[in-house]
Amino acid sequence: MGSRRRGNPVHGWVILDKPGNITSTQAVGVVRRVFNANKAGHAGTLDPIATGILPIALGEATKTVPYVMDASKDYHFVLRWGQATTTDDIEGTVIEESDHRPDGAAIKAALAAFIGHIEQTPPKFSAVKIAGQRAYDLARNDVDVTISSRIVDIRDFTLVEMIDRDHARFAVTSGKGAYMRSLARDLAAALGTVGHIAELRRLRVGPFSLARSISLDSLRSLEHIPAAFEHLLPVDTALDDIPALVLQGEEVTRLRQGQPVSVFRVIDRGKLGDLQEGDLVYATDGEQPVAISRIDGGRVFPIRVLNF
């Protein structure tokens, strides 16, 4: 007989403003303890040096994590010119140096080539899997590996300020899977120098922004007291970009049992509005989400049933 999961069935999202020098996994552990939650996960890893938005899902909210990870993200980072490192950030060892420093005009001219769907190779110290192993584990063991490039979506990339001769601050809006360390490294190379990220802060992940966040220290001060739940957002907050479909009675029961609901009748088609075949929806009973579903063949099929 399997061991029973410890903790309480707590459901919702905590939007953490992660400090530096802590891993995303460690941050999840703190949040889980504060709420004594039996299940927790995060939507999008932040490197230990990075600060900012780390959405943490508790309970049934963990089933909505993929929809947050697919969302766009906003970042600010400081690029340190003239030094390449093993990790493409300040934590690594310097492996190459350059005396060349680009000016503002050259930087702005180069940015256009990095906006849109671009080809990018993840850093060697990253969570990318190679033959079943994480790239960072191989890199730490000095295993020489080749990481395949991928297409990522950079929606905006702007120079915010020239801090000094060695540093410049940038703002980025990106789609899923883009590495800011790779973006900084490749921009420096395009400008005839080398560089790495000295500071990285994530300002937004999908619907979650700093305005809705709480610091780790503030959250720790609320451990095991009711006030902590004032910072727990509803599960469906993560589904803001997915249309809601209100169902009732037997329809709700069928979805909760993992069965599809027919939408052939005229009255049902009226509920669908502008929704079409293949569209993703989240079905709700009017108060709580019931299932993330897809419209297929005139029926609503549950993909992930949410149990409260």
N, C-alpha and C positions, 0 to 999 in steps of 0.2 A: 504493500500500500504506500503511495507517494506521500511525502511530507506536505503538511498544510502550509500554504503561504502565510507568512506573518504580516500583521498590519491590518488596517481597516480598508473597506471598499470606498475610497475617495475618488471622485471623478471630476476632472476639469483641467484647466491649463494654468500654470504659474509662469509669468513672463519675467524671467530673471535677468537683471543687469549684472552679468558675470564679471567679477574682477579678474585681474591678471594673476598669473602664477598659480592657477588651479585648472585641472582638466575638466572637460564637460562631464565626464563620468563622476568625478568627485562632486561636482555641483549638483548633479541629479541625486546623489546619495544624501546630501544635506537637505534638499527639498523633501525627499521621501521621508526622512526622519522627522522633519518639522511637522508634517501632516500625518505621520504614522501610517502612510499609504502602503497598500500591499502590492502595488504595481506602479512603475514609473519608467519614463524614457524621455529622450530629447529629440528635437527636430532640427538637425543640422549642427554638426560638431564645430566648436570654436577651439582653435589652438590655445595652449596654456597661456601664451603671452597676450592673446586677444581678449578684449573686453566687449561688453555690450549684450545685445539681445540673444538670449538662449531660451527658447520656448520649451518648457518642461511639461510633459503630459502625465497625468495621473489617472489610474484606473482605465475606464472605457475610452478616455481621450487618447490613449496610446494607439487605438485603431484609426485615428484620424491623422497620425503623424505623417504618413506619406503625402497627404494633400498640403501640408504645411511645407514640407521639404521641396515640393515642386514649385512653390511660390517664389516671387522675386524678392531680392534682398538689397538693402542699402548699406554701404560701408564708407568709412573714412580710413585712409591709411597714410602713413608717413613713409616715403621712400628715401632711403639713405643711398646717395650716389657714391660710386667709386669703390665699393666693396661687395664682392660676391661671397656668399656663405654656403656651407654644405646644406643648410635647411632652407635657404632663401629668406630667412628672417634673422632677427638679432640673436636668436639662441644658438645659431650655428657657428662653426669655425670659419674664419676668413680664408678663402682659397684662391682669390684673385683680386687684384687692385688695379685701379685706373685713375690717372690724374685728370681725365676729361670730365668737365661738368657742363651739362647742357643749360642754355638760357631759357627763359620763359617762352620766347617766340618759337624756339625749336621744339620745346615740349608740346605746346599747343598744336603745332603742325603735325606732330607724330601721333597724337591721340586718335585722330580720325580712323587710322588703320586698325584700331583696337575696339571699334564700336560696331556692333552687329553680331552676326554668327561668325566666330573666329575659331581658328584651330589653336588648341592649347595643350601643352604637355604638363601633367601634374608634377609637383615637386617629388624628388626621390623620397623625402621624408613626408609621406602622405598615407592615407588609409586605403589607397587603391590596392586591390588584390592582384597578385601576380602568382599564377600557379597555386592558388589557394592560400597564399601568405600575404600579409600586409607589407606594402612597400617599405614602411618605416622599420619593420622588424628586420627585413633583409638589409636595409641601409645601415642599421646599427651593427650588424654583423659583417659589414664591409663586403657584402655580396654585390657584385656589379650587375645591375639589371637594366633592361631597357623598358621604359614605360611608354605605352602607346599614347599618341595624341588623341584628342577628342574635340568635338565641336561644342563650344559653349556660347551662350548668348550674353553679350555685354550691351546693356541698353543705354547706359550713359557713363561717360568717363571724362571727368573735368579736373583741371588744375585749380585747386582752391587757393593756395598761397605758396610762394617761395619763402620758406622759413629762414634759410641761410644758404651758404654756398653748397653745403653737403646734404641738405634736406628739403623736400617739397611735400606738401600735403595734397591728396587727391580725394575726390568723391566718386563712388562707383555705384551704379545700380546694375545688378546682374540677375540672370536666371539661375536655374539649378546647376550645381556641379562646377561652378567656376571657382578657381583658386586665385585669391588675391596675391599670394606669393608668386605665382607664375606670371600674373599680369604685371607686377612690379618688375620682376626679373626680365621679362620680354620687352617691356617698354625701355628699360635701361639699355638693353642690347641694341634695340632699334635706334637709339640715340648715340651709339658709338661708345658706350661705357658699360659698367656693370653696376648692380645695385641689389638691395634687399629691403625687406620691410622692417622698419624700426618700431612702428606702432600700428596696431590694427584695432578698429572699433566697429562693431556691427550695430547699426542704428534701427534696422527694421527687418523683420522676416514676415512676409505676407501681411496679414492683418495686425500683427503684433509690433508695437513700437515702444520707444522709451517712455512715452507718456503713460503707458499701462504697466510699466515694469516696477520691480522692487529690487533693492540691493540685497546681496547675500547677508550682510551684517544685520540689516533690518529684519530680514526673514528669520535669521537665527534667534533674534530677540523675541520672536513670537512662537517659539517651539512649544507645541502641545497646548496652546491656548486658543480660544475661539476666534480671536482677532485675526489669526492667520488666514481664516477662510474668507475674509474680506478681499483677499488678493487671489482668490481662486476664480478664474473665469469659466463660464459654461463650456461644455464640450463642443457645442456647435459654433463657438467663436472661430474655430479653425476652418469652418465650412462657409465662411462669408461669401466666397466667390462661386459657390455651388448653389443652384436654385433649390428652394425648398418646395416640397410637394406634400400638402396636408392630406392625410388619409384618416379614415375613421373605422371604428368597430372591427368587423371581420377582416378588413383590409390590413389593419395594423396587426392583428393576431397572426395572419398568414405570413406577413413579412418577418415578424419576430420568430416564427417557426422556420424561417429560411425558405419560404415558398413564395413564388411570384404572384403578383396581383394583376389581373387583367384590366386593360384600359380600353377595351373595344367599345363599351357603351358610350353613347353621346354624352351622358352626364359625366363620365370619367374623362372623356376627351376635353371637356370644358375645364376640368381641373388642371390639365397640362398646359394650357395657355400656348405660349410660343415654343414649348419644348418639343423636340423632335427625336426620331429614332437615333439611338446611340448616345444620347445626352446622359450625363451623370447628374443625379439629383440626390438630395438627402430627404428621405421620407420622414415626416414628423406626425405626431398625433395632435399637434396644435400647441403642445407645451414642451415636449422633449423630442429630440431626434430618435428615430426608431431604427433606421438602417441607411447606410450609404448604398445607393442603388443605381441601376442603369436601365434605360428604356430600350427594350429589344423585342421585336416581333409583336408589338402591340401589348406588351406586358412590362411591368416594373419588376426587375429582378434584384433581390438584395445581394450586395457584394460583401458588406461588413455589417452584421447586425450588432446594434448597441444595446447592451443589457444593463439596466439600472435597477 
